[in-house]
Amino acid sequence: MKKVLFVTFLSLLSITVSAQVSLKTEGQDSAYVETIKQRAQKIVDGLGLTDAQKAENVRNIIANRYFLLNDIHSKYDKNQQDARDAELYKHHFELASALALYLTEEQIDAVKDGMTFGRLKRDYNAQLEMIPSLTDEEKNQILIWLREAREYAMDAADSKGKHFWFDKYRGRTNNWLSARGYDLKKERDAWMKRIEDAKKQ
């Protein structure tokens, strides 16, 4: 009996995964749809997927996410931020859940990076290069905050909003490191010097 149920489950899962994900373009401007499709496709191209239907499904999931975000941000004015944020939070976890049918955790992370201009890895590596003496605990905390920033940035209305969240968390990180005794100006100057010295070699 258990074997039959397990086979049935696998069959249902196979049907779910192989089902075509359609683009939800109703009410969207045609030029905007093409722009978003290209943006989503660029992210998918970086995943190295070999299954054409899976790649198309993932592209459509990402594109639909952009359409949803556009709809939510267009619905509220600057005086309705609480309502907007509540709706964004309501839908926040849907993207990762939908992608989980087709992608690994590492690939989902790559999608998140693609939607946020790769700021997490870039900022993290810059922080490590600037302060080589960071402890493992400090590195871990910085990464935790960058991941949190990325989650917020994914729901931002535009590139300015996405960069805002990383900049905000960079400020938090810098304040935290200063409180732990790091002279950030000294660390930054030394980093710049190392970069210049490397160029001369």
N, C-alpha and C positions, 0 to 999 in steps of 0.2 A: 504493500500500500504506500509506504513511504517513498519507494522507488518511483511509483507511478506519479505521485504528487511532485516529486523532484523533477521528473522529466517534463511534466506539464508546466511547472514553473519556468524551466529553461526554454520551453517552447514559447511561452508568453513573453519572456524576456527577449527572445530572439525577434519576435514580431514587433515588440516595442522599439528595439534598437534599430531594426531595419526600416521602420516606418518613415515615410518622407516628412520632413519638417518643412512646412511652407512659410513663405515670407508673409508677414502681416503688414501689408502695405496700404490697407484701407485708410483713406484720408491723408496719405502722405504725398508730397509733391514728387513727381516722377524724377526730376533732376536730383532731388535729395536722396531718393531711393537708390539711384545709381551711385551716388557718392558714398553712401553707407555700404552698399554691396562691395565696392572696391576697397573700402577701409577694412571691412570684415574679412575680405578675401586675403588681404595682405597679412593679417594676423594668422589666418589659417595656413597660408603658404609657409610660414615659419615653423609649423608643427610637424611637417614632413609626413603627413597622412598619405597612405597609398591607396586606401579605399575611396573611390570617387564619391560614392553616395554618402559615406560618413563625412567626408570633407565638406560636401554641400550642406549636409544637415548642420554641421558645426558652424559653417558660415552663416546659415540662416538663423541659427540660435543667437549668434553674436549680433547680426544685423537687427533682429527683432528686439534685442536688448536696447540698441541705440534708438530704435523707433519708440519704444516704451519710455525711455528717459526723456526723449524729446517731447512726447505727449505730456508727461508729468510736469516738466519744467515750463512748458508753454501754458499749462492750465492755471498756474498760480503767479500772482504778482509779488513784488518785494515785500508787501505787507502780509503775505500768507505763508511765510517761511515755515512755520510750525506745521501747518497742514501739508505742505509740500514734503517736508522731511518725514512726516509720518507715513505718507504714501510711498516715498522712496524706501523707507525701512521695511514696509510691508512686502515689497517686491525684491528686496535686496538679495536674498538667498536663492532666488529662482534661477539665476544664471548658472551658478555652480552646480545646482541640482540637475538642470537640464544637460549641461555639458558632461556630467558624470556618467551618463549613459554611453558616451562615446570616447571620453578621454581619461587619461590617468591624472592623478593629483598634480604631477609635474607639468603635464600639458595644460591643465586648468590654470596653474600658476603662470604659465607662458601666455595664456590668453589675457589674464589680468594684467600682466606686464605690457602686453601689446596695446591694451586699452588705456594705459596710463604712461605711455611714452618711455617705458623702461626705467622710470625714475627710481624704483626701489633698488635695483641692482647698481645703478649708477651712483646713487647717493650713498649706499652702503659701502661700495668699494672706495669712494672718495673719502669717506670718514675713516676707513682703515688705513688708507694711504697717508692721510693727513696726520693721524695719531697712531703710529706703529706700536706704541706701548699699551694700547687698550687691552684690558683683561678679557677673558672669555665671557665673564659675567656682563661686562659692559657691551661687548659685541652683541651678545644675545639680546640685551635690552634695546639696543639701537635697532636691531632687526625686528623685534616685536613692534616697536613704534612705527617703523617703516611699513610693515604689513598692515597695521591699523590705518595708516595714512592712505595706503593703496585702496583699502576697502571704501573709504570715504571718497577718494578721488574717482573711483569707478562710477559713482553716481552723480558726479558733477556735470553741469550743463555744457561746459565747453573746456577747451585746453587751459584757459586762464584759471578756471575753477579747479581743474585737476592739479595744476602746479601749486595752487594756493595751499592745498592740503599737505603736500610734501614740504613746502616752505614752512608751514605752521609747525609741523612736527620736527623739522630741523631746528627751529627755534627752541622747542621744548628740549630736544636732545642737547643743544649747546648750553642751555641754562643748567641742565642736569650735570653735564660734564664740568662746567665751571664750578659748580657747587662741590664737585668731587676733587677740586684742586688743579684742574687742567687750565693752563694759560692758552686759550684758543688763538689769540693773536700770535703768540710765539710759535705755536704748533703750525699755524697756517703759513707764517713767514718761512719757517724751516722747510715746509712742504714745497712751497714755491721755489725755494732755492734748490731743492733736490731735483725738481722738474727742469729747471734751467741748466743745472749741471749735467743732467742726462742728455739734454739736447746738444751739448757741446762735445760729447763723446763720439 
